[in-house]
Amino acid sequence: MSSHEQLKAKIIQKAWEDEAFKNQLLANPKAALKESFGITLPGDFTVKAVEETSTDFVLVIPANPAKVLVPAGVVALTW
């Protein structure tokens, strides 16, 4: 499991265990990540948190790697 996947798993686990964190994550994801995990994201990044239910399923379509421009010298973006 990559460090990105491990972090995602920790965030989800905390949301399951801490209702206040989950509510803040849904309302203001950047603030929730900063307060609980010390993660500061650049101002031009948008973060959306949604909660699946038994009747709502969220399907995320990632950016097409063939259409994503990566500036020269940038190896990878991690948060």
C-alpha positions in Angstrom: 0.0 0.0 0.0 1.4 3.4 -1.0 1.8 6.2 1.5 -1.0 8.0 -0.3 -3.3 5.0 0.2 -2.2 4.7 3.8 -3.0 8.3 4.5 -6.4 8.0 2.7 -7.2 4.9 4.9 -6.2 6.9 8.1 -8.5 9.7 7.1 -11.4 7.4 6.4 -10.8 5.5 9.7 -10.8 8.8 11.6 -14.1 9.8 9.9 -15.7 6.5 10.9 -14.6 6.9 14.5 -15.0 10.7 15.1 -18.3 12.2 14.1 -17.1 15.8 14.6 -14.1 15.2 12.3 -16.4 13.6 9.7 -18.7 16.6 9.8 -15.8 19.0 9.4 -14.3 16.9 6.6 -17.6 17.0 4.7 -18.1 20.8 5.3 -14.5 22.0 5.0 -12.0 19.3 4.0 -8.9 21.5 3.8 -9.4 22.7 7.4 -10.2 19.2 8.7 -7.0 17.8 7.1 -4.9 20.6 8.4 -6.3 20.4 12.0 -6.2 16.6 12.3 -3.3 15.6 10.1 -1.2 18.7 9.7 -1.7 18.6 6.0 -1.6 22.0 4.3 -2.7 22.0 0.7 -2.0 24.8 -1.8 -4.7 27.4 -2.2 -5.4 26.4 -5.8 -6.2 22.8 -4.8 -9.8 21.8 -4.4 -10.8 19.0 -2.1 -14.2 17.4 -2.0 -15.3 14.9 0.6 -18.6 13.0 0.1 -20.1 10.2 2.1 -21.5 7.1 0.5 -24.7 5.6 1.8 -26.5 2.4 1.2 -28.3 4.1 -1.7 -25.7 6.5 -2.9 -22.5 5.4 -4.6 -19.7 7.7 -5.6 -17.6 7.0 -8.7 -14.5 9.0 -9.1 -13.1 9.3 -12.6 -9.4 10.2 -12.2 -7.7 12.6 -14.6 -6.5 11.0 -17.8 -2.7 10.7 -17.4 -2.3 11.3 -21.2 -4.0 14.7 -20.8 -2.3 15.8 -17.6 0.5 18.3 -18.0 3.3 17.9 -15.5 5.8 20.8 -15.3 9.4 20.0 -16.1 11.3 18.8 -13.0 8.3 17.8 -11.1 8.5 14.1 -10.2 5.3 13.5 -8.3 2.7 15.4 -6.3 2.2 14.1 -2.8 0.2 15.5 0.1 
